[in-house]
Amino acid sequence: MKLHQQYLLLHSQFGQLVEHEVTLSDLAELLECTHRNTLTIVKKMIAQDWIRWVSQRGRGRRSTLTLLIPADQIAAEYMMQAMNRRELQQAAEQVGAYSSSTTMQDHLNQWLLGYSGHHTETGSHYERIDTLRLPIRQQLHALDPLFINLLAESFVTSHVFDGLVQRNEHGEIVPCLSHTWDISSDRKTWFFYLRKGITFHNGHLLTAADVVYTFERLQSTERRTLYRDVSKQILSLEATDPLTVCFKLKAPHELFLPFLSTSRAAIVSQATYGQHKDGDKEPDVPNTMQRPIGTGPFKVTTWDDHLCRLEAFPMYFQGRAHLDRVDILQIPWSAPAHLDEKQDIESPFFHLVHNPSSSEGRDWTQISAGVMVRKLLTCNTQKTGPLSDPDVRAHVQACITKLYGNGMNESNERDPGDADKVLMNAEELTYLSQHSTFDLPIPLHITTIPQYRMDARRLASSLEMYGFTCTVRIGTMEQFKGNLRLESDLILFSLIRDRDEELRRYDLYLTLSEHLEESSKKSVQEMLKAVVASQIAADRSAELDRIEQFLVQQSLLFHLTEKPVETAYLPSVRGLSFNSQGWVNLRHIWFP
């Protein structure tokens, strides 16, 4: 048993800064070791200034023990040592009891600034090995493009897999696995021509059969995947030869090509992922720890509950990455069960990452990736309830405007939970109560995902000051995609405004239409048809704006806050660039 663990055991028994009369025999029994070893342990703790020990000689005489150091500080030190030794499982088990401690998290976060980032070591042949360590807050549950939900998962898969096309740094769609493509005059038939000699990480050559398998797999799933409606527009596809794939669409769809550039359309190996196709394994249940096989610049060499190691794929067709290795560490004290409610889903990383919180005192540089995150609230009018009344929705909208204002900048956001800042004065509250056309209080159910739990609770407590009684329901991402939304009145979530914003807005409004009453649902879906029919990007954007205006005017969609996603990095980082989602492109990063 290590000294840190032994101290934590003593702390759990005796507590801190309180004198306790004990004998060495008492301690030996507690620590489960001999009298001699106990004496050695006591001496070591005295030398570390962890304890004060006033010894009393003689059999049965009781000495005085005082513990001087907080348990969470010792646990943090133990955690750091364990992570340095890559003993993440031990660290996770040890830190569990202290994960809610702010003091401990401060210790660990400060230590992480030194632990993470760039590290160089010498290989067995005296070569230089460059490693980038990225601690993350989100657990990596899946790295299969079919099953990913979280942004951290999307970040990893974007470096392990490729699509037929990709977006460059200017947001333009350019060739990737396919070197070019042709489109028929009616824009319903698409031919993609694959590059020769591209290999998956397991050495298998990429062929058109892998592309066909990827999209057949995507179409056959019952999962509510992102951009699912676009993939469902594929009428048929076939490999016309080993390097050519033909897609036939049900109708022209101008978001089809942008969809092919997303992580959801990443190409997987039929030999790897198709092995259970005709077996007894349920195709919609992921083998969560199956090591992913893609064609991307990095291959996964280790993946467990605490570490995902990416190593440069030397045969990458667009050029080898400068980094040799990227260690992505799931930090145990930030596991979902103990998630800090102030952390946002769009900020999964600690270092060289989005919206870092511990950059004070360091020579950091801040750069915007051109990505915004907008938090939204929508109404479920398909459900019979108070929001079926347009006047009630208008009242909610008026309250949201008062709570959040019109300035959409989250950095200046007022705290709706702070009564001193937002509480209405007595005359205003009385006026609303006396002149409303509906009875107060109004019961509402608010639904969101765990990462926005705090936002939902703050909103609920604030709305109660305006004549509502609110219940907050939290569901997993899969529950949120299902019936949970349809059982609620208000749904809180976010829209990421990146280079895929057009696709994201289309998917958002289509999903939103599913919980609108029939008239509004029909209006939104008719406007969405106009979006996908237009070949001109400006016209599609204008049509999406028209949908948003309609939803706001009908008090069906409320904007809460908006903030930019920024990346902080040390000046030693070179080659910093971003992909379409605002993620740092690890392939281009290097360190002098």
C-alpha positions as CSV (number, residue, x, y, z in Angstrom):
1,M,0.0,0.0,0.0
2,K,1.5,3.4,-1.0
3,L,2.1,6.1,1.5
4,H,-0.5,8.4,-0.1
5,Q,-3.1,5.7,0.2
6,Q,-2.2,5.0,3.8
7,Y,-2.6,8.7,4.6
8,L,-6.0,8.8,3.0
9,L,-7.0,5.7,5.0
10,L,-5.9,7.5,8.2
11,H,-7.8,10.6,7.1
12,S,-11.0,8.7,6.6
13,Q,-10.7,7.3,10.1
14,F,-9.5,10.4,12.0
15,G,-10.1,13.5,10.0
16,Q,-7.8,16.6,9.8
17,L,-6.4,19.0,12.4
18,V,-7.9,17.1,15.3
19,E,-5.6,15.5,17.9
20,H,-6.3,11.8,18.4
21,E,-4.9,9.5,21.1
22,V,-3.8,6.2,19.5
23,T,-1.3,3.5,19.9
24,L,1.0,2.1,17.2
25,S,-1.0,-1.2,17.6
26,D,-4.2,0.7,16.6
27,L,-2.5,2.1,13.5
28,A,-1.0,-1.2,12.6
29,E,-4.4,-2.8,12.7
30,L,-5.9,0.0,10.6
31,L,-3.1,-0.1,8.0
32,E,-3.0,-3.9,8.1
33,C,0.8,-4.1,8.6
34,T,3.3,-5.0,11.3
35,H,4.3,-2.9,14.2
36,R,7.7,-2.2,12.6
37,N,6.3,-1.2,9.3
38,T,3.8,1.1,11.0
39,L,6.6,2.9,12.8
40,T,8.4,3.3,9.4
41,I,5.2,4.7,7.9
42,V,4.8,7.2,10.7
43,K,8.4,8.4,10.3
44,K,7.9,8.9,6.6
45,M,4.8,10.9,7.1
46,I,6.5,13.1,9.8
47,A,9.4,13.7,7.3
48,Q,6.8,14.8,4.7
49,D,5.2,17.2,7.3
50,W,1.9,15.3,6.8
51,I,1.3,14.5,10.4
52,R,2.3,15.6,13.9
53,W,3.2,12.6,16.2
54,V,3.8,13.0,19.9
55,S,5.1,9.7,21.1
56,Q,4.5,8.2,24.5
57,R,6.8,5.3,25.5
58,G,5.6,2.2,27.2
59,R,3.3,-0.7,26.4
60,G,-0.3,0.5,26.1
61,R,0.6,4.2,26.3
62,R,-1.4,6.3,23.8
63,S,0.5,8.7,21.5
64,T,-1.1,11.8,20.0
65,L,-1.7,11.9,16.2
66,T,-2.7,15.0,14.2
67,L,-3.2,15.0,10.4
68,L,-2.0,18.3,8.9
69,I,-2.7,18.0,5.2
70,P,-6.2,18.0,3.5
71,A,-7.2,14.6,2.0
72,D,-7.9,16.1,-1.4
73,Q,-4.4,17.5,-1.7
74,I,-2.8,14.1,-0.9
75,A,-5.3,12.5,-3.4
76,A,-4.3,15.0,-6.1
77,E,-0.6,14.2,-5.5
78,Y,-1.3,10.5,-5.7
79,M,-3.3,11.1,-8.9
80,M,-0.4,12.9,-10.5
81,Q,2.1,10.2,-9.7
82,A,-0.3,7.5,-11.0
83,M,-0.8,9.4,-14.3
84,N,2.9,9.8,-14.7
85,R,3.2,6.0,-14.4
86,R,0.2,5.6,-16.7
87,E,-1.7,3.9,-13.9
88,L,-4.9,5.6,-14.8
89,Q,-7.2,2.9,-13.5
90,Q,-5.6,3.1,-10.0
91,A,-5.8,6.9,-10.2
92,A,-9.5,6.8,-11.2
93,E,-10.4,4.5,-8.3
94,Q,-8.4,6.5,-5.8
95,V,-9.7,9.9,-6.8
96,G,-13.4,8.9,-7.0
97,A,-14.2,9.9,-3.4
98,Y,-12.6,13.3,-3.8
99,S,-13.7,14.2,-7.3
100,S,-16.3,16.8,-6.1
101,S,-13.6,18.7,-4.2
102,T,-12.9,22.1,-5.8
103,T,-9.5,22.2,-4.0
104,M,-8.5,18.9,-5.5
105,Q,-9.6,19.9,-9.0
106,D,-7.6,23.1,-8.7
107,H,-4.5,21.2,-7.8
108,L,-5.0,18.8,-10.7
109,N,-5.9,21.4,-13.3
110,Q,-2.7,23.4,-12.5
111,W,-0.6,20.2,-12.7
112,L,-2.2,19.4,-16.0
113,L,-0.8,22.5,-17.6
114,G,2.7,21.0,-17.2
115,Y,1.7,17.4,-17.8
116,S,-0.2,18.0,-21.0
117,G,1.1,19.6,-24.2
118,H,4.2,18.7,-26.1
119,H,6.7,16.2,-24.8
120,T,9.8,14.7,-26.5
121,E,11.5,11.4,-25.9
122,T,14.1,9.2,-27.6
123,G,13.1,6.0,-29.3
124,S,14.9,2.7,-29.3
125,H,16.9,3.8,-32.4
126,Y,17.7,7.2,-30.9
127,E,15.0,8.8,-33.0
128,R,13.0,11.8,-31.7
129,I,9.5,10.9,-30.7
130,D,7.1,13.9,-30.4
131,T,4.0,13.3,-28.3
132,L,1.1,15.7,-27.6
133,R,-0.9,14.9,-24.5
134,L,-4.5,16.1,-24.5
135,P,-6.5,15.5,-21.3
136,I,-10.3,15.5,-22.0
137,R,-13.4,16.0,-19.9
138,Q,-15.7,13.7,-21.9
139,Q,-15.6,9.9,-21.9
140,L,-14.9,8.4,-25.3
141,H,-17.8,5.9,-25.5
142,A,-17.5,5.1,-29.2
143,L,-15.1,5.9,-32.1
144,D,-17.2,4.3,-34.8
145,P,-18.7,7.1,-37.0
146,L,-22.1,5.4,-36.8
147,F,-22.2,5.6,-33.0
148,I,-20.5,8.8,-32.0
149,N,-22.5,11.5,-30.1
150,L,-20.0,13.7,-28.3
151,L,-17.7,16.4,-29.7
152,A,-14.6,14.7,-28.2
153,E,-15.6,11.5,-30.1
154,S,-16.0,13.5,-33.3
155,F,-12.6,15.1,-32.8
156,V,-10.9,11.7,-32.6
157,T,-12.7,10.2,-35.5
158,S,-11.9,13.2,-37.7
159,H,-8.3,12.2,-37.4
160,V,-8.8,8.4,-37.8
161,F,-11.2,8.4,-40.7
162,D,-11.6,10.2,-44.0
163,G,-14.6,11.0,-46.2
164,L,-15.0,11.0,-50.0
165,V,-14.6,14.8,-49.8
166,Q,-13.5,17.3,-47.2
167,R,-13.6,21.0,-46.4
168,N,-10.4,23.0,-46.7
169,E,-9.4,25.9,-44.3
170,H,-11.5,28.3,-46.4
171,G,-14.6,26.1,-46.0
172,E,-14.6,24.9,-49.6
173,I,-15.4,21.3,-50.4
174,V,-12.4,19.6,-52.0
175,P,-11.4,16.1,-52.9
176,C,-10.3,13.6,-50.3
177,L,-10.6,9.8,-50.8
178,S,-12.1,10.6,-54.2
179,H,-9.9,12.7,-56.5
180,T,-12.9,14.1,-58.4
181,W,-16.6,13.5,-59.1
182,D,-19.2,14.0,-61.8
183,I,-22.9,15.0,-61.4
184,S,-25.7,14.3,-63.9
185,S,-27.6,17.2,-65.5
186,D,-30.7,16.4,-63.3
187,R,-28.3,16.4,-60.2
188,K,-29.7,13.0,-59.1
189,T,-26.7,10.8,-60.1
190,W,-23.3,11.3,-58.6
191,F,-20.1,9.4,-59.7
192,F,-17.1,9.5,-57.3
193,Y,-13.6,8.3,-58.5
194,L,-11.4,7.0,-55.7
195,R,-7.7,7.6,-55.5
196,K,-5.4,4.6,-56.2
197,G,-3.3,2.9,-53.5
198,I,-5.1,4.2,-50.4
199,T,-4.8,1.8,-47.5
200,F,-6.6,1.4,-44.3
201,H,-4.6,1.2,-41.1
202,N,-4.7,-2.6,-41.2
203,G,-3.1,-2.6,-44.7
204,H,-6.2,-3.4,-46.7
205,L,-6.6,-1.4,-49.9
206,L,-9.6,1.0,-50.1
207,T,-12.0,0.0,-52.8
208,A,-15.5,1.1,-54.0
209,A,-16.9,-1.8,-52.1
210,D,-15.9,-0.2,-48.8
211,V,-17.8,3.0,-49.8
212,V,-20.9,1.1,-50.8
213,Y,-20.8,-0.9,-47.5
214,T,-20.4,2.4,-45.5
215,F,-23.5,4.0,-46.8
216,E,-25.6,0.8,-46.8
217,R,-24.7,0.4,-43.2
218,L,-25.7,4.1,-42.5
219,Q,-29.0,3.7,-44.3
220,S,-29.9,0.4,-42.6
221,T,-29.5,1.7,-39.0
222,E,-32.5,2.6,-37.0
223,R,-30.4,5.1,-34.9
224,R,-31.2,8.8,-35.2
225,T,-27.8,9.8,-36.5
226,L,-26.9,13.4,-37.3
227,Y,-28.0,14.4,-40.8
228,R,-30.0,11.1,-41.1
229,D,-32.5,12.7,-43.5
230,V,-29.8,13.4,-46.0
231,S,-28.4,9.9,-46.0
232,K,-32.0,8.6,-46.4
233,Q,-32.2,10.5,-49.8
234,I,-29.9,7.9,-51.4
235,L,-32.1,5.8,-53.6
236,S,-29.3,3.3,-54.6
237,L,-25.5,3.1,-54.9
238,E,-23.2,0.7,-56.5
239,A,-19.5,0.1,-57.2
240,T,-19.4,0.3,-61.0
241,D,-15.7,-0.7,-60.9
242,P,-13.2,-1.1,-58.0
243,L,-12.5,2.6,-57.9
244,T,-15.8,4.2,-58.9
245,V,-19.0,4.6,-56.9
246,C,-22.3,5.7,-58.3
247,F,-25.0,7.3,-56.0
248,K,-28.5,7.8,-57.2
249,L,-30.7,10.2,-55.2
250,K,-34.5,10.2,-54.9
251,A,-34.5,13.9,-55.8
252,P,-31.9,16.6,-56.2
253,H,-30.4,17.5,-52.8
254,E,-28.0,20.3,-52.6
255,L,-26.8,19.4,-49.1
256,F,-25.7,15.9,-50.2
257,L,-22.1,17.0,-51.1
258,P,-21.7,18.9,-47.8
259,F,-23.0,15.9,-45.9
260,L,-20.2,13.7,-47.5
261,S,-17.6,16.0,-45.9
262,T,-18.8,15.3,-42.4
263,S,-17.7,12.7,-39.8
264,R,-21.0,10.9,-40.2
265,A,-20.1,10.0,-43.8
266,A,-16.6,8.8,-43.0
267,I,-15.6,5.7,-44.9
268,V,-15.1,2.5,-42.9
269,S,-13.6,-0.8,-43.9
270,Q,-16.0,-3.5,-44.9
271,A,-13.5,-6.2,-43.9
272,T,-13.4,-4.7,-40.3
273,Y,-17.0,-3.5,-39.7
274,G,-18.8,-5.9,-42.0
275,Q,-17.7,-9.0,-40.2
276,H,-21.0,-9.3,-38.2
277,K,-23.3,-8.3,-41.0
278,D,-24.9,-11.7,-41.4
279,G,-24.1,-13.0,-37.9
280,D,-26.0,-12.9,-34.7
281,K,-24.6,-9.6,-33.5
282,E,-27.2,-6.8,-33.5
283,P,-26.0,-4.2,-36.0
284,D,-27.2,-1.3,-34.0
285,V,-25.3,-2.2,-30.9
286,P,-21.7,-1.0,-31.0
287,N,-18.7,-3.0,-30.0
288,T,-17.7,0.1,-27.9
289,M,-14.1,-0.7,-27.4
290,Q,-13.4,-2.1,-30.9
291,R,-10.3,-0.4,-32.1
292,P,-11.3,1.7,-35.1
293,I,-9.8,1.1,-38.5
294,G,-9.8,4.1,-40.9
295,T,-7.6,5.7,-43.6
296,G,-6.9,8.9,-41.6
297,P,-3.6,10.5,-40.6
298,F,-3.6,8.8,-37.2
299,K,-4.3,5.2,-36.2
300,V,-5.6,4.1,-32.8
301,T,-3.1,1.8,-31.1
302,T,-4.5,1.9,-27.5
303,W,-8.0,2.5,-26.3
304,D,-9.5,1.8,-22.9
305,D,-11.6,3.7,-20.4
306,H,-8.7,6.1,-19.6
307,L,-6.4,6.4,-22.6
308,C,-6.8,6.7,-26.4
309,R,-3.4,6.7,-28.1
310,L,-3.1,7.9,-31.7
311,E,0.0,7.2,-33.6
312,A,1.0,8.7,-37.0
313,F,0.0,6.6,-39.9
314,P,3.2,6.6,-42.1
315,M,1.3,5.6,-45.3
316,Y,-1.2,8.4,-45.1
317,F,-2.0,9.5,-48.7
318,Q,-2.0,13.3,-47.9
319,G,1.3,13.2,-46.1
320,R,2.6,11.9,-42.7
321,A,1.7,13.9,-39.6
322,H,4.5,15.8,-38.0
323,L,3.5,14.5,-34.5
324,D,4.4,10.9,-33.8
325,R,1.9,10.3,-31.1
326,V,-1.2,11.9,-29.5
327,D,-2.2,10.7,-26.0
328,I,-5.9,11.6,-25.3
329,L,-6.5,11.0,-21.6
330,Q,-9.9,10.7,-20.0
331,I,-9.4,12.5,-16.7
332,P,-11.1,10.3,-14.0
333,W,-12.2,13.2,-11.8
334,S,-14.2,14.6,-14.7
335,A,-16.0,11.4,-15.6
336,P,-19.7,12.0,-16.4
337,A,-20.9,10.9,-13.0
338,H,-18.9,13.7,-11.5
339,L,-19.2,16.2,-14.3
340,D,-18.7,19.8,-13.3
341,E,-22.1,21.3,-14.2
342,K,-20.4,24.6,-15.3
343,Q,-18.6,22.7,-18.1
344,D,-20.1,22.9,-21.5
345,I,-20.4,20.0,-23.9
346,E,-18.6,22.1,-26.5
347,S,-15.5,22.4,-24.3
348,P,-14.2,18.8,-23.8
349,F,-10.5,19.6,-23.7
350,F,-8.2,21.1,-21.1
351,H,-5.1,22.1,-23.1
352,L,-4.5,23.4,-26.6
353,V,-8.2,23.4,-26.5
354,H,-11.5,25.2,-26.7
355,N,-12.3,27.8,-24.1
356,P,-9.6,26.9,-21.5
357,S,-10.2,28.2,-18.0
358,S,-6.7,28.0,-16.5
359,S,-4.5,30.1,-18.8
360,E,-3.7,32.8,-16.3
361,G,0.0,33.3,-15.6
362,R,1.0,31.5,-18.8
363,D,2.2,33.0,-22.1
364,W,-0.9,31.8,-23.9
365,T,-2.2,33.0,-27.3
366,Q,-5.9,33.0,-28.0
367,I,-7.2,32.4,-31.5
368,S,-10.8,32.1,-32.8
369,A,-11.7,29.1,-34.9
370,G,-14.6,31.0,-36.4
371,V,-17.1,28.8,-34.6
372,M,-20.0,30.0,-32.4
373,V,-22.1,27.9,-30.1
374,R,-25.7,29.1,-29.7
375,K,-27.9,27.8,-26.9
376,L,-31.6,27.5,-27.9
377,L,-35.0,26.7,-26.4
378,T,-37.8,25.2,-28.5
379,C,-41.5,24.5,-27.8
380,N,-43.2,21.2,-28.2
381,T,-46.7,22.1,-29.5
382,Q,-47.5,18.6,-30.6
383,K,-48.0,17.7,-26.9
384,T,-51.3,18.8,-25.5
385,G,-50.4,21.3,-22.8
386,P,-50.0,25.0,-21.9
387,L,-47.7,25.7,-24.9
388,S,-50.5,24.9,-27.3
389,D,-51.8,28.4,-26.4
390,P,-49.9,31.1,-28.5
391,D,-50.4,33.6,-25.7
392,V,-48.6,31.3,-23.2
393,R,-45.7,30.9,-25.7
394,A,-45.6,34.6,-26.2
395,H,-45.4,35.0,-22.4
396,V,-42.5,32.6,-22.3
397,Q,-40.8,34.5,-25.1
398,A,-41.2,37.8,-23.2
399,C,-39.7,36.2,-20.1
400,I,-36.8,34.8,-22.1
401,T,-36.1,38.3,-23.5
402,K,-36.1,39.8,-20.0
403,L,-33.9,37.1,-18.7
404,Y,-31.3,37.0,-21.4
405,G,-31.7,40.3,-23.2
406,N,-31.0,40.9,-26.8
407,G,-27.2,40.8,-26.6
408,M,-26.5,37.1,-27.3
409,N,-22.9,37.3,-25.9
410,E,-22.5,34.7,-23.3
411,S,-19.4,36.4,-21.9
412,N,-21.6,39.2,-20.8
413,E,-24.6,37.0,-19.9
414,R,-26.5,37.9,-16.8
415,D,-27.1,35.1,-14.5
416,P,-30.8,34.3,-14.6
417,G,-30.5,32.5,-11.2
418,D,-29.2,35.7,-9.5
419,A,-32.3,37.3,-8.0
420,D,-30.5,40.6,-7.5
421,K,-30.0,40.9,-11.2
422,V,-33.2,39.7,-12.8
423,L,-36.0,39.6,-10.3
424,M,-38.9,41.7,-11.5
425,N,-40.1,44.4,-9.3
426,A,-43.4,44.0,-7.5
427,E,-45.4,46.2,-9.8
428,E,-44.3,44.3,-12.9
429,L,-45.1,40.9,-11.4
430,T,-48.5,42.1,-10.2
431,Y,-49.3,43.5,-13.6
432,L,-48.5,40.3,-15.4
433,S,-50.6,38.3,-12.9
434,Q,-53.6,40.6,-13.3
435,H,-53.6,41.1,-17.0
436,S,-52.6,37.6,-18.3
437,T,-55.3,35.7,-20.3
438,F,-54.3,32.5,-18.6
439,D,-54.2,31.1,-15.1
440,L,-50.9,31.2,-13.1
441,P,-48.9,29.3,-12.2
442,I,-48.3,27.4,-15.5
443,P,-46.7,24.0,-15.2
444,L,-43.8,23.3,-17.7
445,H,-41.4,20.4,-18.2
446,I,-38.0,21.3,-19.5
447,T,-35.8,18.6,-21.1
448,T,-32.1,18.7,-21.8
449,I,-28.9,16.6,-21.8
450,P,-26.5,16.3,-18.8
451,Q,-24.1,18.9,-20.1
452,Y,-26.8,21.6,-20.0
453,R,-28.2,20.6,-16.7
454,M,-27.1,23.8,-15.0
455,D,-28.6,25.9,-17.8
456,A,-31.9,24.2,-17.5
457,R,-32.0,24.6,-13.7
458,R,-31.1,28.2,-13.9
459,L,-33.8,28.8,-16.5
460,A,-36.4,26.9,-14.5
461,S,-35.7,28.8,-11.3
462,S,-35.9,32.1,-13.2
463,L,-39.2,31.3,-15.0
464,E,-40.8,30.5,-11.7
465,M,-40.5,34.2,-10.9
466,Y,-42.6,34.9,-13.9
467,G,-45.5,32.6,-13.0
468,F,-44.3,29.2,-14.1
469,T,-43.7,26.0,-12.1
470,C,-40.9,24.1,-13.9
471,T,-39.7,20.5,-13.7
472,V,-36.3,19.7,-15.3
473,R,-35.8,16.3,-17.0
474,I,-32.3,15.2,-17.9
475,G,-31.8,12.4,-20.5
476,T,-28.8,10.8,-22.2
477,M,-28.1,11.8,-25.8
478,E,-30.0,8.7,-27.1
479,Q,-33.0,9.4,-24.8
480,F,-33.0,13.0,-26.0
481,K,-33.2,11.9,-29.6
482,G,-36.2,9.7,-28.8
483,N,-39.5,10.2,-27.0
484,L,-38.1,12.3,-24.2
485,R,-38.4,15.4,-26.3
486,L,-42.0,14.6,-27.3
487,E,-43.0,14.3,-23.6
488,S,-41.7,17.7,-22.6
489,D,-42.9,21.3,-23.1
490,L,-39.5,23.1,-23.6
491,I,-36.4,21.5,-25.0
492,L,-33.0,23.1,-24.3
493,F,-30.0,22.3,-26.6
494,S,-27.4,24.1,-28.7
495,L,-26.5,24.8,-32.4
496,I,-22.9,24.8,-33.4
497,R,-22.3,27.4,-36.0
498,D,-19.3,26.2,-37.9
499,R,-18.5,25.6,-41.6
500,D,-21.2,22.9,-41.6
501,E,-23.8,25.4,-40.3
502,E,-26.0,25.1,-43.3
503,L,-26.3,21.3,-42.7
504,R,-26.7,21.8,-38.9
505,R,-29.5,24.3,-39.3
506,Y,-31.3,22.1,-41.8
507,D,-31.0,19.1,-39.4
508,L,-32.1,21.3,-36.5
509,Y,-35.2,22.7,-38.1
510,L,-36.2,19.3,-39.5
511,T,-35.9,17.8,-36.0
512,L,-37.7,20.7,-34.5
513,S,-40.6,20.3,-36.9
514,E,-41.2,16.8,-35.4
515,H,-42.6,18.3,-32.2
516,L,-44.7,21.1,-33.8
517,E,-48.4,21.0,-34.3
518,E,-49.4,20.0,-37.9
519,S,-49.8,23.5,-39.4
520,S,-46.4,24.7,-38.3
521,K,-44.8,21.4,-39.1
522,K,-46.1,21.5,-42.6
523,S,-44.9,25.2,-43.1
524,V,-41.4,24.4,-41.9
525,Q,-41.0,21.2,-43.9
526,E,-42.2,23.0,-47.1
527,M,-39.6,25.7,-46.6
528,L,-36.9,23.0,-46.0
529,K,-37.7,21.6,-49.4
530,A,-36.8,24.9,-50.9
531,V,-33.5,24.9,-49.1
532,V,-32.3,21.6,-50.5
533,A,-33.6,22.5,-54.0
534,S,-31.5,25.6,-54.4
535,Q,-28.0,25.4,-56.0
536,I,-27.1,28.9,-54.8
537,A,-25.7,29.0,-51.2
538,A,-26.9,32.5,-50.6
539,D,-30.5,31.5,-51.5
540,R,-30.3,28.5,-49.2
541,S,-29.1,30.7,-46.3
542,A,-31.9,33.2,-46.9
543,E,-34.4,30.3,-46.8
544,L,-33.0,29.0,-43.6
545,D,-33.2,32.6,-42.2
546,R,-36.9,32.6,-43.2
547,I,-37.6,29.4,-41.3
548,E,-35.9,30.8,-38.2
549,Q,-37.9,34.1,-38.5
550,F,-41.1,32.0,-38.8
551,L,-40.3,30.0,-35.7
552,V,-39.4,33.1,-33.6
553,Q,-42.5,34.9,-34.8
554,Q,-44.7,32.0,-33.8
555,S,-42.9,31.9,-30.4
556,L,-41.6,28.4,-31.1
557,L,-37.9,29.0,-31.0
558,F,-36.0,31.2,-28.4
559,H,-32.4,32.2,-28.5
560,L,-30.7,32.1,-25.1
561,T,-26.9,32.8,-25.5
562,E,-24.2,32.6,-28.0
563,K,-20.4,32.5,-27.5
564,P,-17.3,32.0,-29.7
565,V,-15.3,28.8,-29.5
566,E,-11.6,29.8,-29.1
567,T,-8.4,27.8,-28.9
568,A,-5.6,28.8,-26.5
569,Y,-2.1,27.6,-27.4
570,L,1.5,28.2,-26.4
571,P,3.7,30.1,-28.8
572,S,5.8,27.0,-29.4
573,V,2.9,25.5,-31.3
574,R,3.4,25.7,-35.1
575,G,1.1,24.8,-38.0
576,L,-2.1,25.5,-36.2
577,S,-5.1,25.1,-38.5
578,F,-8.8,24.1,-38.1
579,N,-11.2,21.8,-39.8
580,S,-14.8,22.5,-40.7
581,Q,-16.0,22.0,-37.1
582,G,-13.4,24.3,-35.6
583,W,-11.2,21.4,-34.4
584,V,-7.5,21.8,-34.3
585,N,-6.0,19.7,-37.2
586,L,-3.4,17.5,-35.4
587,R,-1.8,16.4,-38.6
588,H,-0.3,19.9,-39.2
589,I,0.9,20.7,-35.7
590,W,4.6,20.6,-35.0
591,F,7.0,21.9,-32.3
592,P,10.5,23.3,-33.0
